[in-house]
Amino acid sequence: MSKAGILVEFWDFLKVRKKLWLAPIVFILVLLGLLIVVTGKTALAPFIYALF
């Protein structure tokens, strides 16, 4: 199963179950995770971790 397939299936789940309010929460969590991974080895890491 491709990554796009997982996203489509997740979106269909949200629509069918009327849980669209979960979409912004998941989106923000993914962005924060990417921010931590991308800045993990840079000089910004101590400042990013201090925010959390």
PQR file of N, CA, C, O and H, with PARSE charges and radii, in Angstrom:
ATOM      1  N   MET A   1       0.847  -1.176   0.000 -0.4000 1.5000
ATOM      2  CA  MET A   1       0.000   0.000   0.000 -0.0000 2.0000
ATOM      3  C   MET A   1       0.894   1.241   0.000  0.5500 1.7000
ATOM      4  O   MET A   1       1.846   1.331   0.775 -0.5500 1.4000
ATOM      5  N   SER A   2       0.590   2.159  -0.842 -0.4000 1.5000
ATOM      6  CA  SER A   2       1.399   3.368  -0.952 -0.0000 2.0000
ATOM      7  C   SER A   2       1.010   4.382   0.125  0.5500 1.7000
ATOM      8  O   SER A   2      -0.028   4.255   0.775 -0.5500 1.4000
ATOM      9  H   SER A   2      -0.184   2.086  -1.472  0.4000 1.0000
ATOM     10  N   LYS A   3       1.863   5.385   0.294 -0.4000 1.5000
ATOM     11  CA  LYS A   3       1.578   6.433   1.266 -0.0000 2.0000
ATOM     12  C   LYS A   3       0.330   7.211   0.875  0.5500 1.7000
ATOM     13  O   LYS A   3      -0.462   7.601   1.733 -0.5500 1.4000
ATOM     14  H   LYS A   3       2.706   5.488  -0.235  0.4000 1.0000
ATOM     15  N   ALA A   4       0.161   7.433  -0.419 -0.4000 1.5000
ATOM     16  CA  ALA A   4      -1.030   8.158  -0.878 -0.0000 2.0000
ATOM     17  C   ALA A   4      -2.290   7.353  -0.566  0.5500 1.7000
ATOM     18  O   ALA A   4      -3.325   7.929  -0.230 -0.5500 1.4000
ATOM     19  H   ALA A   4       0.805   7.116  -1.116  0.4000 1.0000
ATOM     20  N   GLY A   5      -2.210   6.038  -0.673 -0.4000 1.5000
ATOM     21  CA  GLY A   5      -3.352   5.183  -0.357 -0.0000 2.0000
ATOM     22  C   GLY A   5      -3.739   5.272   1.105  0.5500 1.7000
ATOM     23  O   GLY A   5      -4.921   5.249   1.449 -0.5500 1.4000
ATOM     24  H   GLY A   5      -1.369   5.570  -0.945  0.4000 1.0000
ATOM     25  N   ILE A   6      -2.735   5.375   1.962 -0.4000 1.5000
ATOM     26  CA  ILE A   6      -3.010   5.505   3.390 -0.0000 2.0000
ATOM     27  C   ILE A   6      -3.699   6.836   3.678  0.5500 1.7000
ATOM     28  O   ILE A   6      -4.632   6.899   4.478 -0.5500 1.4000
ATOM     29  H   ILE A   6      -1.776   5.394   1.682  0.4000 1.0000
ATOM     30  N   LEU A   7      -3.237   7.888   3.025 -0.4000 1.5000
ATOM     31  CA  LEU A   7      -3.864   9.208   3.225 -0.0000 2.0000
ATOM     32  C   LEU A   7      -5.305   9.222   2.734  0.5500 1.7000
ATOM     33  O   LEU A   7      -6.184   9.779   3.391 -0.5500 1.4000
ATOM     34  H   LEU A   7      -2.480   7.836   2.374  0.4000 1.0000
ATOM     35  N   VAL A   8      -5.544   8.615   1.591 -0.4000 1.5000
ATOM     36  CA  VAL A   8      -6.904   8.556   1.047 -0.0000 2.0000
ATOM     37  C   VAL A   8      -7.797   7.750   1.973  0.5500 1.7000
ATOM     38  O   VAL A   8      -8.931   8.146   2.241 -0.5500 1.4000
ATOM     39  H   VAL A   8      -4.830   8.162   1.057  0.4000 1.0000
ATOM     40  N   GLU A   9      -7.299   6.624   2.465 -0.4000 1.5000
ATOM     41  CA  GLU A   9      -8.087   5.798   3.370 -0.0000 2.0000
ATOM     42  C   GLU A   9      -8.376   6.542   4.677  0.5500 1.7000
ATOM     43  O   GLU A   9      -9.484   6.453   5.208 -0.5500 1.4000
ATOM     44  H   GLU A   9      -6.377   6.302   2.247  0.4000 1.0000
ATOM     45  N   PHE A  10      -7.398   7.265   5.192 -0.4000 1.5000
ATOM     46  CA  PHE A  10      -7.605   8.048   6.413 -0.0000 2.0000
ATOM     47  C   PHE A  10      -8.650   9.141   6.184  0.5500 1.7000
ATOM     48  O   PHE A  10      -9.513   9.369   7.033 -0.5500 1.4000
ATOM     49  H   PHE A  10      -6.498   7.337   4.761  0.4000 1.0000
ATOM     50  N   TRP A  11      -8.569   9.817   5.029 -0.4000 1.5000
ATOM     51  CA  TRP A  11      -9.545  10.865   4.724 -0.0000 2.0000
ATOM     52  C   TRP A  11     -10.950  10.283   4.604  0.5500 1.7000
ATOM     53  O   TRP A  11     -11.912  10.880   5.088 -0.5500 1.4000
ATOM     54  H   TRP A  11      -7.868   9.632   4.340  0.4000 1.0000
ATOM     55  N   ASP A  12     -11.073   9.122   3.961 -0.4000 1.5000
ATOM     56  CA  ASP A  12     -12.383   8.468   3.852 -0.0000 2.0000
ATOM     57  C   ASP A  12     -12.919   8.087   5.233  0.5500 1.7000
ATOM     58  O   ASP A  12     -14.112   8.228   5.501 -0.5500 1.4000
ATOM     59  H   ASP A  12     -10.292   8.637   3.568  0.4000 1.0000
ATOM     60  N   PHE A  13     -12.041   7.607   6.101 -0.4000 1.5000
ATOM     61  CA  PHE A  13     -12.432   7.278   7.471 -0.0000 2.0000
ATOM     62  C   PHE A  13     -12.993   8.509   8.179  0.5500 1.7000
ATOM     63  O   PHE A  13     -14.034   8.440   8.832 -0.5500 1.4000
ATOM     64  H   PHE A  13     -11.071   7.492   5.884  0.4000 1.0000
ATOM     65  N   LEU A  14     -12.283   9.651   8.042 -0.4000 1.5000
ATOM     66  CA  LEU A  14     -12.747  10.872   8.703 -0.0000 2.0000
ATOM     67  C   LEU A  14     -14.105  11.316   8.174  0.5500 1.7000
ATOM     68  O   LEU A  14     -14.963  11.749   8.943 -0.5500 1.4000
ATOM     69  H   LEU A  14     -11.437   9.708   7.511  0.4000 1.0000
ATOM     70  N   LYS A  15     -14.304  11.208   6.858 -0.4000 1.5000
ATOM     71  CA  LYS A  15     -15.580  11.632   6.276 -0.0000 2.0000
ATOM     72  C   LYS A  15     -16.722  10.723   6.701  0.5500 1.7000
ATOM     73  O   LYS A  15     -17.792  11.204   7.071 -0.5500 1.4000
ATOM     74  H   LYS A  15     -13.608  10.857   6.232  0.4000 1.0000
ATOM     75  N   VAL A  16     -16.505   9.417   6.653 -0.4000 1.5000
ATOM     76  CA  VAL A  16     -17.579   8.472   6.959 -0.0000 2.0000
ATOM     77  C   VAL A  16     -17.956   8.527   8.432  0.5500 1.7000
ATOM     78  O   VAL A  16     -19.139   8.485   8.772 -0.5500 1.4000
ATOM     79  H   VAL A  16     -15.635   9.026   6.353  0.4000 1.0000
ATOM     80  N   ARG A  17     -16.977   8.618   9.294 -0.4000 1.5000
ATOM     81  CA  ARG A  17     -17.235   8.610  10.738 -0.0000 2.0000
ATOM     82  C   ARG A  17     -17.556   9.999  11.296  0.5500 1.7000
ATOM     83  O   ARG A  17     -17.772  10.149  12.499 -0.5500 1.4000
ATOM     84  H   ARG A  17     -16.016   8.652   9.018  0.4000 1.0000
ATOM     85  N   LYS A  18     -17.589  11.009  10.430 -0.4000 1.5000
ATOM     86  CA  LYS A  18     -17.884  12.389  10.846 -0.0000 2.0000
ATOM     87  C   LYS A  18     -16.888  12.878  11.895  0.5500 1.7000
ATOM     88  O   LYS A  18     -17.270  13.519  12.874 -0.5500 1.4000
ATOM     89  H   LYS A  18     -17.414  10.887   9.453  0.4000 1.0000
ATOM     90  N   LYS A  19     -15.616  12.573  11.685 -0.4000 1.5000
ATOM     91  CA  LYS A  19     -14.565  12.970  12.613 -0.0000 2.0000
ATOM     92  C   LYS A  19     -13.622  13.977  11.953  0.5500 1.7000
ATOM     93  O   LYS A  19     -12.410  13.916  12.161 -0.5500 1.4000
ATOM     94  H   LYS A  19     -15.305  12.052  10.889  0.4000 1.0000
ATOM     95  N   LEU A  20     -14.159  14.889  11.171 -0.4000 1.5000
ATOM     96  CA  LEU A  20     -13.319  15.848  10.470 -0.0000 2.0000
ATOM     97  C   LEU A  20     -12.563  16.779  11.413  0.5500 1.7000
ATOM     98  O   LEU A  20     -11.575  17.394  11.010 -0.5500 1.4000
ATOM     99  H   LEU A  20     -15.143  14.938  11.002  0.4000 1.0000
ATOM    100  N   TRP A  21     -13.004  16.889  12.639 -0.4000 1.5000
ATOM    101  CA  TRP A  21     -12.304  17.724  13.602 -0.0000 2.0000
ATOM    102  C   TRP A  21     -10.937  17.148  13.950  0.5500 1.7000
ATOM    103  O   TRP A  21     -10.092  17.864  14.487 -0.5500 1.4000
ATOM    104  H   TRP A  21     -13.807  16.390  12.966  0.4000 1.0000
ATOM    105  N   LEU A  22     -10.700  15.863  13.653 -0.4000 1.5000
ATOM    106  CA  LEU A  22      -9.398  15.260  13.919 -0.0000 2.0000
ATOM    107  C   LEU A  22      -8.342  15.675  12.895  0.5500 1.7000
ATOM    108  O   LEU A  22      -7.149  15.617  13.191 -0.5500 1.4000
ATOM    109  H   LEU A  22     -11.387  15.282  13.217  0.4000 1.0000
ATOM    110  N   ALA A  23      -8.749  16.085  11.719 -0.4000 1.5000
ATOM    111  CA  ALA A  23      -7.805  16.413  10.646 -0.0000 2.0000
ATOM    112  C   ALA A  23      -6.822  17.522  11.051  0.5500 1.7000
ATOM    113  O   ALA A  23      -5.622  17.342  10.847 -0.5500 1.4000
ATOM    114  H   ALA A  23      -9.719  16.132  11.479  0.4000 1.0000
ATOM    115  N   PRO A  24      -7.257  18.644  11.606 -0.5600 1.5000
ATOM    116  CA  PRO A  24      -6.282  19.677  11.992  0.2800 2.0000
ATOM    117  C   PRO A  24      -5.321  19.210  13.091  0.5500 1.7000
ATOM    118  O   PRO A  24      -4.152  19.597  13.096 -0.5500 1.4000
ATOM    119  N   ILE A  25      -5.802  18.393  14.006 -0.4000 1.5000
ATOM    120  CA  ILE A  25      -4.951  17.893  15.074 -0.0000 2.0000
ATOM    121  C   ILE A  25      -3.855  17.005  14.504  0.5500 1.7000
ATOM    122  O   ILE A  25      -2.685  17.143  14.862 -0.5500 1.4000
ATOM    123  H   ILE A  25      -6.751  18.079  14.002  0.4000 1.0000
ATOM    124  N   VAL A  26      -4.236  16.097  13.619 -0.4000 1.5000
ATOM    125  CA  VAL A  26      -3.253  15.201  13.001 -0.0000 2.0000
ATOM    126  C   VAL A  26      -2.269  16.003  12.160  0.5500 1.7000
ATOM    127  O   VAL A  26      -1.071  15.723  12.178 -0.5500 1.4000
ATOM    128  H   VAL A  26      -5.186  15.985  13.328  0.4000 1.0000
ATOM    129  N   PHE A  27      -2.755  16.988  11.430 -0.4000 1.5000
ATOM    130  CA  PHE A  27      -1.895  17.818  10.593 -0.0000 2.0000
ATOM    131  C   PHE A  27      -0.849  18.550  11.434  0.5500 1.7000
ATOM    132  O   PHE A  27       0.327  18.578  11.069 -0.5500 1.4000
ATOM    133  H   PHE A  27      -3.728  17.215  11.416  0.4000 1.0000
ATOM    134  N   ILE A  28      -1.260  19.135  12.540 -0.4000 1.5000
ATOM    135  CA  ILE A  28      -0.333  19.859  13.419 -0.0000 2.0000
ATOM    136  C   ILE A  28       0.687  18.896  14.034  0.5500 1.7000
ATOM    137  O   ILE A  28       1.868  19.231  14.131 -0.5500 1.4000
ATOM    138  H   ILE A  28      -2.214  19.112  12.836  0.4000 1.0000
ATOM    139  N   LEU A  29       0.249  17.716  14.445 -0.4000 1.5000
ATOM    140  CA  LEU A  29       1.179  16.738  15.014 -0.0000 2.0000
ATOM    141  C   LEU A  29       2.215  16.292  13.997  0.5500 1.7000
ATOM    142  O   LEU A  29       3.385  16.114  14.337 -0.5500 1.4000
ATOM    143  H   LEU A  29      -0.710  17.444  14.366  0.4000 1.0000
ATOM    144  N   VAL A  30       1.797  16.110  12.757 -0.4000 1.5000
ATOM    145  CA  VAL A  30       2.738  15.727  11.701 -0.0000 2.0000
ATOM    146  C   VAL A  30       3.739  16.854  11.448  0.5500 1.7000
ATOM    147  O   VAL A  30       4.934  16.600  11.292 -0.5500 1.4000
ATOM    148  H   VAL A  30       0.847  16.254  12.481  0.4000 1.0000
ATOM    149  N   LEU A  31       3.260  18.091  11.407 -0.4000 1.5000
ATOM    150  CA  LEU A  31       4.170  19.215  11.212 -0.0000 2.0000
ATOM    151  C   LEU A  31       5.176  19.345  12.353  0.5500 1.7000
ATOM    152  O   LEU A  31       6.357  19.592  12.108 -0.5500 1.4000
ATOM    153  H   LEU A  31       2.289  18.297  11.534  0.4000 1.0000
ATOM    154  N   LEU A  32       4.728  19.184  13.578 -0.4000 1.5000
ATOM    155  CA  LEU A  32       5.644  19.262  14.713 -0.0000 2.0000
ATOM    156  C   LEU A  32       6.665  18.125  14.667  0.5500 1.7000
ATOM    157  O   LEU A  32       7.839  18.331  14.977 -0.5500 1.4000
ATOM    158  H   LEU A  32       3.769  18.984  13.777  0.4000 1.0000
ATOM    159  N   GLY A  33       6.228  16.943  14.285 -0.4000 1.5000
ATOM    160  CA  GLY A  33       7.153  15.821  14.151 -0.0000 2.0000
ATOM    161  C   GLY A  33       8.202  16.078  13.090  0.5500 1.7000
ATOM    162  O   GLY A  33       9.382  15.793  13.296 -0.5500 1.4000
ATOM    163  H   GLY A  33       5.275  16.776  14.033  0.4000 1.0000
ATOM    164  N   LEU A  34       7.778  16.614  11.955 -0.4000 1.5000
ATOM    165  CA  LEU A  34       8.727  16.944  10.895 -0.0000 2.0000
ATOM    166  C   LEU A  34       9.697  18.030  11.334  0.5500 1.7000
ATOM    167  O   LEU A  34      10.882  17.975  11.003 -0.5500 1.4000
ATOM    168  H   LEU A  34       6.820  16.845  11.788  0.4000 1.0000
ATOM    169  N   LEU A  35       9.211  19.007  12.068 -0.4000 1.5000
ATOM    170  CA  LEU A  35      10.078  20.071  12.572 -0.0000 2.0000
ATOM    171  C   LEU A  35      11.165  19.510  13.483  0.5500 1.7000
ATOM    172  O   LEU A  35      12.325  19.912  13.396 -0.5500 1.4000
ATOM    173  H   LEU A  35       8.249  19.052  12.337  0.4000 1.0000
ATOM    174  N   ILE A  36      10.790  18.592  14.346 -0.4000 1.5000
ATOM    175  CA  ILE A  36      11.764  17.993  15.261 -0.0000 2.0000
ATOM    176  C   ILE A  36      12.766  17.143  14.502  0.5500 1.7000
ATOM    177  O   ILE A  36      13.959  17.179  14.805 -0.5500 1.4000
ATOM    178  H   ILE A  36       9.848  18.265  14.417  0.4000 1.0000
ATOM    179  N   VAL A  37      12.302  16.381  13.522 -0.4000 1.5000
ATOM    180  CA  VAL A  37      13.214  15.526  12.758 -0.0000 2.0000
ATOM    181  C   VAL A  37      14.176  16.367  11.920  0.5500 1.7000
ATOM    182  O   VAL A  37      15.370  16.074  11.873 -0.5500 1.4000
ATOM    183  H   VAL A  37      11.333  16.353  13.277  0.4000 1.0000
ATOM    184  N   VAL A  38      13.676  17.394  11.268 -0.4000 1.5000
ATOM    185  CA  VAL A  38      14.510  18.206  10.386 -0.0000 2.0000
ATOM    186  C   VAL A  38      15.545  18.998  11.172  0.5500 1.7000
ATOM    187  O   VAL A  38      16.687  19.130  10.733 -0.5500 1.4000
ATOM    188  H   VAL A  38      12.706  17.633  11.306  0.4000 1.0000
ATOM    189  N   THR A  39      15.161  19.521  12.319 -0.4000 1.5000
ATOM    190  CA  THR A  39      16.083  20.351  13.083 -0.0000 2.0000
ATOM    191  C   THR A  39      16.825  19.566  14.156  0.5500 1.7000
ATOM    192  O   THR A  39      17.503  20.166  14.990 -0.5500 1.4000
ATOM    193  H   THR A  39      14.233  19.414  12.676  0.4000 1.0000
ATOM    194  N   GLY A  40      16.717  18.258  14.155 -0.4000 1.5000
ATOM    195  CA  GLY A  40      17.335  17.433  15.185 -0.0000 2.0000
ATOM    196  C   GLY A  40      18.841  17.515  15.214  0.5500 1.7000
ATOM    197  O   GLY A  40      19.429  17.412  16.291 -0.5500 1.4000
ATOM    198  H   GLY A  40      16.167  17.770  13.477  0.4000 1.0000
ATOM    199  N   LYS A  41      19.490  17.695  14.089 -0.4000 1.5000
ATOM    200  CA  LYS A  41      20.953  17.700  14.033 -0.0000 2.0000
ATOM    201  C   LYS A  41      21.535  19.082  13.771  0.5500 1.7000
ATOM    202  O   LYS A  41      22.717  19.194  13.447 -0.5500 1.4000
ATOM    203  H   LYS A  41      19.012  17.779  13.215  0.4000 1.0000
ATOM    204  N   THR A  42      20.755  20.107  13.898 -0.4000 1.5000
ATOM    205  CA  THR A  42      21.250  21.455  13.622 -0.0000 2.0000
ATOM    206  C   THR A  42      21.481  22.215  14.930  0.5500 1.7000
ATOM    207  O   THR A  42      21.199  21.716  16.020 -0.5500 1.4000
ATOM    208  H   THR A  42      19.794  20.016  14.161  0.4000 1.0000
ATOM    209  N   ALA A  43      21.989  23.402  14.791 -0.4000 1.5000
ATOM    210  CA  ALA A  43      22.208  24.258  15.956 -0.0000 2.0000
ATOM    211  C   ALA A  43      20.899  24.768  16.543  0.5500 1.7000
ATOM    212  O   ALA A  43      20.884  25.292  17.657 -0.5500 1.4000
ATOM    213  H   ALA A  43      22.218  23.807  13.905  0.4000 1.0000
ATOM    214  N   LEU A  44      19.814  24.623  15.814 -0.4000 1.5000
ATOM    215  CA  LEU A  44      18.509  25.070  16.309 -0.0000 2.0000
ATOM    216  C   LEU A  44      17.874  24.075  17.272  0.5500 1.7000
ATOM    217  O   LEU A  44      16.900  24.410  17.946 -0.5500 1.4000
ATOM    218  H   LEU A  44      19.827  24.197  14.910  0.4000 1.0000
ATOM    219  N   ALA A  45      18.397  22.879  17.346 -0.4000 1.5000
ATOM    220  CA  ALA A  45      17.781  21.825  18.149 -0.0000 2.0000
ATOM    221  C   ALA A  45      17.533  22.238  19.601  0.5500 1.7000
ATOM    222  O   ALA A  45      16.429  22.005  20.094 -0.5500 1.4000
ATOM    223  H   ALA A  45      19.188  22.606  16.799  0.4000 1.0000
ATOM    224  N   PRO A  46      18.490  22.836  20.314 -0.5600 1.5000
ATOM    225  CA  PRO A  46      18.205  23.204  21.706  0.2800 2.0000
ATOM    226  C   PRO A  46      17.064  24.213  21.832  0.5500 1.7000
ATOM    227  O   PRO A  46      16.318  24.183  22.811 -0.5500 1.4000
ATOM    228  N   PHE A  47      16.926  25.088  20.867 -0.4000 1.5000
ATOM    229  CA  PHE A  47      15.852  26.082  20.920 -0.0000 2.0000
ATOM    230  C   PHE A  47      14.497  25.467  20.603  0.5500 1.7000
ATOM    231  O   PHE A  47      13.491  25.849  21.202 -0.5500 1.4000
ATOM    232  H   PHE A  47      17.531  25.112  20.071  0.4000 1.0000
ATOM    233  N   ILE A  48      14.455  24.521  19.671 -0.4000 1.5000
ATOM    234  CA  ILE A  48      13.196  23.849  19.334 -0.0000 2.0000
ATOM    235  C   ILE A  48      12.742  23.007  20.505  0.5500 1.7000
ATOM    236  O   ILE A  48      11.562  23.043  20.856 -0.5500 1.4000
ATOM    237  H   ILE A  48      15.272  24.210  19.184  0.4000 1.0000
ATOM    238  N   TYR A  49      13.641  22.245  21.127 -0.4000 1.5000
ATOM    239  CA  TYR A  49      13.254  21.399  22.258 -0.0000 2.0000
ATOM    240  C   TYR A  49      12.848  22.228  23.467  0.5500 1.7000
ATOM    241  O   TYR A  49      12.058  21.764  24.289 -0.5500 1.4000
ATOM    242  H   TYR A  49      14.599  22.216  20.841  0.4000 1.0000
ATOM    243  N   ALA A  50      13.361  23.424  23.591 -0.4000 1.5000
ATOM    244  CA  ALA A  50      12.978  24.281  24.705 -0.0000 2.0000
ATOM    245  C   ALA A  50      11.524  24.735  24.586  0.5500 1.7000
ATOM    246  O   ALA A  50      10.889  25.050  25.593 -0.5500 1.4000
ATOM    247  H   ALA A  50      14.002  23.800  22.923  0.4000 1.0000
ATOM    248  N   LEU A  51      11.000  24.768  23.374 -0.4000 1.5000
ATOM    249  CA  LEU A  51       9.596  25.153  23.183 -0.0000 2.0000
ATOM    250  C   LEU A  51       8.630  24.118  23.744  0.5500 1.7000
ATOM    251  O   LEU A  51       7.508  24.447  24.130 -0.5500 1.4000
ATOM    252  H   LEU A  51      11.515  24.512  22.556  0.4000 1.0000
ATOM    253  N   PHE A  52       9.071  22.876  23.784 -0.4000 1.5000
ATOM    254  CA  PHE A  52       8.187  21.799  24.228 -0.0000 2.0000
ATOM    255  C   PHE A  52       8.531  21.387  25.632  0.5500 1.7000
ATOM    256  O   PHE A  52       7.896  20.489  26.186 -0.5500 1.4000
ATOM    257  H   PHE A  52       9.982  22.608  23.470  0.4000 1.0000
TER
END
